Amino acid sequence: GREKDWKHPITIRNISIILILIIIIIVMIAILLVGSALFEVLAKI
């Protein structure tokens, strides 16, 4: 029983870290897409 109680908060931390990493990756991809779109618009001018 003690092992499960000890592992539980660690898994919660891991999940939160994974969620943060996923959010960062999504934000970086969005910035790259917006940047490439702006670059194409500027190149057309």
C-alpha distance matrix in Angstrom:
0.0 3.8 5.5 5.4 6.5 8.8 10.2 11.0 13.9 15.2 15.7 17.4 19.6 20.5 21.5 23.6 25.2 26.0 27.5 29.6 30.9 31.8 33.7 35.5 36.5 37.8 39.7 41.2 42.3 43.9 45.7 47.0 48.2 49.9 51.4 52.8 54.2 55.9 57.2 58.8 60.4 61.7 63.1 65.0 66.7
3.8 0.0 3.8 5.5 5.1 6.1 8.6 10.0 12.1 13.3 14.7 16.3 17.9 19.1 20.7 22.4 23.7 25.0 26.7 28.3 29.6 31.0 32.7 34.2 35.5 37.0 38.7 40.1 41.5 43.0 44.6 46.0 47.4 49.0 50.3 51.9 53.4 54.9 56.1 58.0 59.5 60.7 62.0 64.1 65.7
5.5 3.8 0.0 3.8 5.5 5.1 6.1 8.6 11.1 11.2 12.4 14.7 16.2 16.7 18.5 20.6 21.5 22.5 24.6 26.3 27.2 28.6 30.6 32.0 33.0 34.7 36.5 37.7 39.0 40.7 42.3 43.5 45.0 46.7 47.9 49.3 51.0 52.6 53.7 55.4 57.1 58.3 59.5 61.6 63.4
5.4 5.5 3.8 0.0 3.8 5.4 5.1 6.0 9.4 10.2 10.3 12.4 14.6 15.1 16.2 18.5 19.9 20.6 22.3 24.4 25.5 26.5 28.4 30.2 31.1 32.5 34.5 35.9 37.0 38.6 40.4 41.6 42.9 44.6 46.0 47.4 48.9 50.6 51.8 53.4 55.0 56.4 57.7 59.6 61.4
6.5 5.1 5.5 3.8 0.0 3.8 5.6 5.4 7.5 9.5 10.5 11.6 13.6 15.1 16.1 17.7 19.5 20.7 22.0 23.8 25.4 26.6 28.1 29.8 31.2 32.5 34.1 35.7 37.1 38.4 40.1 41.6 43.0 44.4 45.8 47.5 48.9 50.3 51.7 53.5 54.9 56.2 57.7 59.6 61.2
8.8 6.1 5.1 5.4 3.8 0.0 3.8 5.6 6.7 7.4 9.5 11.1 12.1 13.5 15.4 16.8 17.9 19.5 21.3 22.6 23.9 25.5 27.2 28.4 29.9 31.6 33.0 34.3 35.9 37.5 38.9 40.3 41.9 43.4 44.5 46.2 47.9 49.2 50.4 52.3 53.9 54.9 56.3 58.5 60.0
10.2 8.6 6.1 5.1 5.6 3.8 0.0 3.8 5.9 5.3 6.4 8.9 10.1 10.6 12.5 14.5 15.4 16.5 18.5 20.2 21.1 22.6 24.5 25.9 27.0 28.7 30.4 31.6 33.0 34.7 36.3 37.5 39.0 40.7 41.9 43.4 45.0 46.5 47.7 49.5 51.1 52.3 53.5 55.6 57.3
11.0 10.0 8.6 6.0 5.4 5.6 3.8 0.0 3.9 5.4 5.3 6.5 8.8 10.0 10.8 12.6 14.4 15.5 16.8 18.7 20.2 21.2 22.8 24.6 25.9 27.2 28.9 30.5 31.8 33.2 34.9 36.4 37.7 39.2 40.6 42.2 43.6 45.1 46.5 48.2 49.7 50.9 52.4 54.3 56.0
13.9 12.1 11.1 9.4 7.5 6.7 5.9 3.9 0.0 3.8 5.4 5.0 6.2 8.6 9.8 10.6 12.3 14.2 15.3 16.5 18.4 19.9 21.1 22.6 24.4 25.7 27.0 28.6 30.3 31.5 32.9 34.7 36.2 37.4 38.7 40.6 42.0 43.2 44.7 46.6 47.9 49.0 50.6 52.7 54.1
15.2 13.3 11.2 10.2 9.5 7.4 5.3 5.4 3.8 0.0 3.8 5.4 5.1 6.2 8.7 9.9 10.5 12.3 14.2 15.3 16.5 18.3 20.0 21.1 22.5 24.3 25.7 26.9 28.6 30.2 31.5 32.9 34.6 36.1 37.2 38.9 40.6 41.8 43.0 45.0 46.5 47.5 48.9 51.1 52.7
15.7 14.7 12.4 10.3 10.5 9.5 6.4 5.3 5.4 3.8 0.0 3.8 5.4 4.9 6.1 8.6 9.7 10.4 12.2 14.2 15.2 16.3 18.3 19.8 20.9 22.4 24.2 25.6 26.8 28.4 30.1 31.4 32.8 34.4 35.8 37.2 38.8 40.3 41.6 43.3 44.9 46.1 47.4 49.4 51.2
17.4 16.3 14.7 12.4 11.6 11.1 8.9 6.5 5.0 5.4 3.8 0.0 3.8 5.4 5.1 6.2 8.6 9.9 10.6 12.4 14.3 15.3 16.5 18.4 20.0 21.1 22.6 24.4 25.8 26.9 28.6 30.3 31.6 32.9 34.4 36.1 37.4 38.8 40.3 42.1 43.4 44.7 46.2 48.2 49.7
19.6 17.9 16.2 14.6 13.6 12.1 10.1 8.8 6.2 5.1 5.4 3.8 0.0 3.8 5.4 5.1 6.1 8.6 9.8 10.5 12.3 14.2 15.3 16.5 18.4 20.0 21.1 22.5 24.4 25.7 26.9 28.6 30.3 31.5 32.6 34.5 36.1 37.2 38.6 40.6 42.0 43.0 44.5 46.7 48.1
20.5 19.1 16.7 15.1 15.1 13.5 10.6 10.0 8.6 6.2 4.9 5.4 3.8 0.0 3.8 5.5 5.1 6.1 8.6 9.8 10.5 12.2 14.2 15.3 16.4 18.3 19.9 21.0 22.5 24.2 25.7 26.9 28.5 30.2 31.2 32.8 34.5 35.9 37.0 38.9 40.6 41.6 42.9 45.1 46.7
21.5 20.7 18.5 16.2 16.1 15.4 12.5 10.8 9.8 8.7 6.1 5.1 5.4 3.8 0.0 3.8 5.4 5.1 6.1 8.6 9.8 10.4 12.3 14.2 15.2 16.4 18.3 19.9 21.0 22.4 24.3 25.7 26.9 28.4 29.9 31.4 32.8 34.4 35.8 37.4 38.9 40.3 41.7 43.6 45.3
23.6 22.4 20.6 18.5 17.7 16.8 14.5 12.6 10.6 9.9 8.6 6.2 5.1 5.5 3.8 0.0 3.8 5.4 5.1 6.2 8.6 9.8 10.5 12.3 14.2 15.3 16.4 18.3 20.0 21.0 22.5 24.3 25.7 26.8 28.3 30.2 31.5 32.7 34.2 36.2 37.4 38.5 40.2 42.2 43.6
25.2 23.7 21.5 19.9 19.5 17.9 15.4 14.4 12.3 10.5 9.7 8.6 6.1 5.1 5.4 3.8 0.0 3.8 5.5 5.1 6.2 8.6 9.9 10.6 12.3 14.3 15.3 16.5 18.4 19.9 21.0 22.5 24.4 25.7 26.7 28.5 30.2 31.4 32.5 34.6 36.1 37.0 38.5 40.7 42.2
26.0 25.0 22.5 20.6 20.7 19.5 16.5 15.5 14.2 12.3 10.4 9.9 8.6 6.1 5.1 5.4 3.8 0.0 3.8 5.4 5.1 6.1 8.6 9.8 10.5 12.3 14.2 15.3 16.5 18.3 19.9 21.0 22.5 24.3 25.5 26.9 28.5 30.1 31.2 33.0 34.6 35.8 37.1 39.1 40.9
27.5 26.7 24.6 22.3 22.0 21.3 18.5 16.8 15.3 14.2 12.2 10.6 9.8 8.6 6.1 5.1 5.5 3.8 0.0 3.8 5.4 5.1 6.2 8.6 9.9 10.5 12.3 14.2 15.3 16.4 18.3 19.9 21.0 22.4 24.0 25.7 26.9 28.4 29.9 31.6 32.9 34.3 35.8 37.6 39.3
29.6 28.3 26.3 24.4 23.8 22.6 20.2 18.7 16.5 15.3 14.2 12.4 10.5 9.8 8.6 6.2 5.1 5.4 3.8 0.0 3.8 5.5 5.1 6.2 8.6 9.9 10.5 12.3 14.3 15.3 16.4 18.3 19.9 21.0 22.2 24.2 25.6 26.7 28.2 30.2 31.5 32.5 34.2 36.2 37.6
30.9 29.6 27.2 25.5 25.4 23.9 21.1 20.2 18.4 16.5 15.2 14.3 12.3 10.5 9.8 8.6 6.2 5.1 5.4 3.8 0.0 3.8 5.4 5.1 6.2 8.6 9.8 10.5 12.3 14.2 15.3 16.4 18.3 19.9 20.8 22.4 24.2 25.5 26.6 28.5 30.2 31.2 32.5 34.7 36.3
31.8 31.0 28.6 26.5 26.6 25.5 22.6 21.2 19.9 18.3 16.3 15.3 14.2 12.2 10.4 9.8 8.6 6.1 5.1 5.5 3.8 0.0 3.8 5.5 5.1 6.2 8.6 9.9 10.6 12.2 14.2 15.3 16.5 18.3 19.7 21.0 22.5 24.2 25.4 27.0 28.6 30.0 31.3 33.2 35.0
33.7 32.7 30.6 28.4 28.1 27.2 24.5 22.8 21.1 20.0 18.3 16.5 15.3 14.2 12.3 10.5 9.9 8.6 6.2 5.1 5.4 3.8 0.0 3.8 5.5 5.1 6.1 8.6 9.9 10.5 12.2 14.2 15.3 16.4 18.0 19.9 21.0 22.3 24.0 25.7 26.9 28.2 29.9 31.7 33.2
35.5 34.2 32.0 30.2 29.8 28.4 25.9 24.6 22.6 21.1 19.8 18.4 16.5 15.3 14.2 12.3 10.6 9.8 8.6 6.2 5.1 5.5 3.8 0.0 3.8 5.5 5.1 6.1 8.6 9.8 10.5 12.3 14.2 15.2 16.2 18.2 19.8 20.8 22.1 24.2 25.6 26.5 28.1 30.3 31.6
36.5 35.5 33.0 31.1 31.2 29.9 27.0 25.9 24.4 22.5 20.9 20.0 18.4 16.4 15.2 14.2 12.3 10.5 9.9 8.6 6.2 5.1 5.5 3.8 0.0 3.8 5.5 5.1 6.2 8.6 9.8 10.5 12.3 14.2 15.1 16.4 18.2 19.8 20.7 22.5 24.3 25.4 26.6 28.7 30.5
37.8 37.0 34.7 32.5 32.5 31.6 28.7 27.2 25.7 24.3 22.4 21.1 20.0 18.3 16.4 15.3 14.3 12.3 10.5 9.9 8.6 6.2 5.1 5.5 3.8 0.0 3.8 5.5 5.1 6.1 8.6 9.9 10.5 12.2 14.0 15.3 16.4 18.2 19.7 21.1 22.5 24.1 25.5 27.2 29.0
39.7 38.7 36.5 34.5 34.1 33.0 30.4 28.9 27.0 25.7 24.2 22.6 21.1 19.9 18.3 16.4 15.3 14.2 12.3 10.5 9.8 8.6 6.1 5.1 5.5 3.8 0.0 3.8 5.5 5.0 6.1 8.6 9.8 10.4 12.0 14.1 15.2 16.2 18.0 19.9 21.0 22.1 23.9 25.8 27.1
41.2 40.1 37.7 35.9 35.7 34.3 31.6 30.5 28.6 26.9 25.6 24.4 22.5 21.0 19.9 18.3 16.5 15.3 14.2 12.3 10.5 9.9 8.6 6.1 5.1 5.5 3.8 0.0 3.8 5.4 5.1 6.2 8.6 9.9 10.3 12.1 14.1 15.1 16.1 18.3 19.9 20.7 22.0 24.3 25.8
42.3 41.5 39.0 37.0 37.1 35.9 33.0 31.8 30.3 28.6 26.8 25.8 24.4 22.5 21.0 20.0 18.4 16.5 15.3 14.3 12.3 10.6 9.9 8.6 6.2 5.1 5.5 3.8 0.0 3.8 5.5 5.0 6.1 8.6 9.7 10.5 12.2 14.1 15.0 16.5 18.4 19.7 20.8 22.7 24.7
43.9 43.0 40.7 38.6 38.4 37.5 34.7 33.2 31.5 30.2 28.4 26.9 25.7 24.2 22.4 21.0 19.9 18.3 16.4 15.3 14.2 12.2 10.5 9.8 8.6 6.1 5.0 5.4 3.8 0.0 3.8 5.4 5.1 6.1 8.4 9.9 10.5 12.2 14.0 15.4 16.5 18.2 19.7 21.3 22.9
45.7 44.6 42.3 40.4 40.1 38.9 36.3 34.9 32.9 31.5 30.1 28.6 26.9 25.7 24.3 22.5 21.0 19.9 18.3 16.4 15.3 14.2 12.2 10.5 9.8 8.6 6.1 5.1 5.5 3.8 0.0 3.8 5.5 5.1 5.8 8.5 9.8 10.3 11.9 14.1 15.2 16.1 17.8 19.9 21.2
47.0 46.0 43.5 41.6 41.6 40.3 37.5 36.4 34.7 32.9 31.4 30.3 28.6 26.9 25.7 24.3 22.5 21.0 19.9 18.3 16.4 15.3 14.2 12.3 10.5 9.9 8.6 6.2 5.0 5.4 3.8 0.0 3.8 5.5 5.0 6.0 8.5 9.8 10.2 12.2 14.1 15.0 16.1 18.3 20.1
48.2 47.4 45.0 42.9 43.0 41.9 39.0 37.7 36.2 34.6 32.8 31.6 30.3 28.5 26.9 25.7 24.4 22.5 21.0 19.9 18.3 16.5 15.3 14.2 12.3 10.5 9.8 8.6 6.1 5.1 5.5 3.8 0.0 3.8 5.4 5.2 6.1 8.6 9.8 10.6 12.4 14.2 15.2 16.7 18.8
49.9 49.0 46.7 44.6 44.4 43.4 40.7 39.2 37.4 36.1 34.4 32.9 31.5 30.2 28.4 26.8 25.7 24.3 22.4 21.0 19.9 18.3 16.4 15.2 14.2 12.2 10.4 9.9 8.6 6.1 5.1 5.5 3.8 0.0 3.8 5.5 5.0 6.1 8.5 9.9 10.5 12.2 14.0 15.5 16.9
51.4 50.3 47.9 46.0 45.8 44.5 41.9 40.6 38.7 37.2 35.8 34.4 32.6 31.2 29.9 28.3 26.7 25.5 24.0 22.2 20.8 19.7 18.0 16.2 15.1 14.0 12.0 10.3 9.7 8.4 5.8 5.0 5.4 3.8 0.0 3.8 5.4 5.1 6.0 8.6 9.9 10.4 12.0 14.3 15.6
52.8 51.9 49.3 47.4 47.5 46.2 43.4 42.2 40.6 38.9 37.2 36.1 34.5 32.8 31.4 30.2 28.5 26.9 25.7 24.2 22.4 21.0 19.9 18.2 16.4 15.3 14.1 12.1 10.5 9.9 8.5 6.0 5.2 5.5 3.8 0.0 3.8 5.5 4.9 6.2 8.7 9.8 10.3 12.4 14.5
54.2 53.4 51.0 48.9 48.9 47.9 45.0 43.6 42.0 40.6 38.8 37.4 36.1 34.5 32.8 31.5 30.2 28.5 26.9 25.6 24.2 22.5 21.0 19.8 18.2 16.4 15.2 14.1 12.2 10.5 9.8 8.5 6.1 5.0 5.4 3.8 0.0 3.8 5.4 5.2 6.3 8.7 9.8 10.8 12.9
55.9 54.9 52.6 50.6 50.3 49.2 46.5 45.1 43.2 41.8 40.3 38.8 37.2 35.9 34.4 32.7 31.4 30.1 28.4 26.7 25.5 24.2 22.3 20.8 19.8 18.2 16.2 15.1 14.1 12.2 10.3 9.8 8.6 6.1 5.1 5.5 3.8 0.0 3.8 5.4 5.0 6.1 8.5 9.9 10.9
57.2 56.1 53.7 51.8 51.7 50.4 47.7 46.5 44.7 43.0 41.6 40.3 38.6 37.0 35.8 34.2 32.5 31.2 29.9 28.2 26.6 25.4 24.0 22.1 20.7 19.7 18.0 16.1 15.0 14.0 11.9 10.2 9.8 8.5 6.0 4.9 5.4 3.8 0.0 3.8 5.5 5.1 6.0 8.7 10.1
58.8 58.0 55.4 53.4 53.5 52.3 49.5 48.2 46.6 45.0 43.3 42.1 40.6 38.9 37.4 36.2 34.6 33.0 31.6 30.2 28.5 27.0 25.7 24.2 22.5 21.1 19.9 18.3 16.5 15.4 14.1 12.2 10.6 9.9 8.6 6.2 5.2 5.4 3.8 0.0 3.8 5.5 5.0 6.3 8.9
60.4 59.5 57.1 55.0 54.9 53.9 51.1 49.7 47.9 46.5 44.9 43.4 42.0 40.6 38.9 37.4 36.1 34.6 32.9 31.5 30.2 28.6 26.9 25.6 24.3 22.5 21.0 19.9 18.4 16.5 15.2 14.1 12.4 10.5 9.9 8.7 6.3 5.0 5.5 3.8 0.0 3.8 5.4 5.3 6.6
61.7 60.7 58.3 56.4 56.2 54.9 52.3 50.9 49.0 47.5 46.1 44.7 43.0 41.6 40.3 38.5 37.0 35.8 34.3 32.5 31.2 30.0 28.2 26.5 25.4 24.1 22.1 20.7 19.7 18.2 16.1 15.0 14.2 12.2 10.4 9.8 8.7 6.1 5.1 5.5 3.8 0.0 3.8 5.4 5.3
63.1 62.0 59.5 57.7 57.7 56.3 53.5 52.4 50.6 48.9 47.4 46.2 44.5 42.9 41.7 40.2 38.5 37.1 35.8 34.2 32.5 31.3 29.9 28.1 26.6 25.5 23.9 22.0 20.8 19.7 17.8 16.1 15.2 14.0 12.0 10.3 9.8 8.5 6.0 5.0 5.4 3.8 0.0 3.8 5.5
65.0 64.1 61.6 59.6 59.6 58.5 55.6 54.3 52.7 51.1 49.4 48.2 46.7 45.1 43.6 42.2 40.7 39.1 37.6 36.2 34.7 33.2 31.7 30.3 28.7 27.2 25.8 24.3 22.7 21.3 19.9 18.3 16.7 15.5 14.3 12.4 10.8 9.9 8.7 6.3 5.3 5.4 3.8 0.0 3.8
66.7 65.7 63.4 61.4 61.2 60.0 57.3 56.0 54.1 52.7 51.2 49.7 48.1 46.7 45.3 43.6 42.2 40.9 39.3 37.6 36.3 35.0 33.2 31.6 30.5 29.0 27.1 25.8 24.7 22.9 21.2 20.1 18.8 16.9 15.6 14.5 12.9 10.9 10.1 8.9 6.6 5.3 5.5 3.8 0.0
